[in-house]
Amino acid sequence: MASLSFSSLALPPSQSRKVLASAPYNGALKPIVVRGDPPTFVSAPGRRIVAVGDLHGDLAKARCALETAGVLSSDGQDLWTGGETVLIQLGDILDRGEDEIAILSLLRSLDVQANVVGGAVFQVNGNHETMNVEGDFRYVDPGAFDECIDFLEHLDGHGYNWEEAFVSWISVSESWKEDRRKSQSGWGPWQLLKRQKGVLARSTLLRPGGPLARELSRHGVAIKVEDWLFCHGGLLPHHVAYGVERLNKEVSCWMRGGSGEDIDDLEIPFLATRGYDSVVWNRLYSREPADMSFRKQQICSVAEETLGSLDAKAIVVGHTPQPSGANSKCNEKIWCIDVGMSSGVFNSRPEVLEIVDNRARILRSSADSFAGLEAVDYI
């Protein structure tokens, strides 16, 4: 296995995207303009917007969802087919599945491809990303620990060139997994040693300042694209009063390991990442209240206040699996799109949200084979 020395790991750069440099593919649309580092406010005039909810380490379902969204080729080549589309993924890529880094690599590869033709891929971090950066590995699939070991060896093979190794991981991860399975031993002491290596590898990658934590630091916890807000749990009025861009910067700084401070002394951004009403944890918008009539009115009022303060039309959230599928509430001001598609959750059929000309609809893959497509009319 590759050396796990922190000092030997090349760290991914913290990149600020103000204007996506490439001209639009057909020349008809204005360039995408991004404000904030991580991206917080995005102007993407005329673009089709698609949003994908929680993926939880399930690469097959992630690919199916992206194909359903019309942004990923179906030929196994992992090519961007979305043109000038803007894709937003709502976090919780980590935990419950074994292909987490592969999904992150796929999304980064698609972003690189999309930028060339006037599109873009944005992500927000969810509670499972922040938990892992804190060192909370309770929900990690055993295969995900193995992927961390494999990826560190892959990184070593690329001379610790992060960009090269990370973007290329999606193209080789499945062969690494297959090789690992062929060489697995059932010998008890070996399994214990492998688990220890897996925990150490994951800690190396994901602790604040670690290379994968720095990769996650490229993304905030909330983003506004045109008139639509996107976050994992939910933005509330006191988050907006504190400052969405400020929240994103604080989370990013924490994930990067601060600016020279002792990592062990870094403060975790509480308002964004901890507590029942934090941005990544709160379920106000996504959980059905017990007292429907009274509580629903309150929830809609909170959503309207939040949206009004940011001049937004609607908020899109993940975090809480919706047993009946993606849905909207409060006169389409709230959209809940976590359908528990991962095999580690509900193993349900993928669904995505499509927004065209400020009108939204749900796109659903076929129930059984996931090869077909259903669309609910725009509302």
PyMOL commands that set and color helices and strands:
alter all, ss='L'
color gray80, all
select helices_A, chain A and resi 6-8+59-68+100-116+127-134+142-157+162-183+188-206+211-216+237-242+244-255+263-265+270-273+292-309
alter helices_A, ss='H'
color red, helices_A
select strands_A, chain A and resi 33-35+41-43+49-52+86-89+120-123+222-225+228-231+314-317+327-329+334-336+351-356+359-365+373-375
alter strands_A, ss='S'
color yellow, strands_A
deselect
rebuild
show_as cartoon
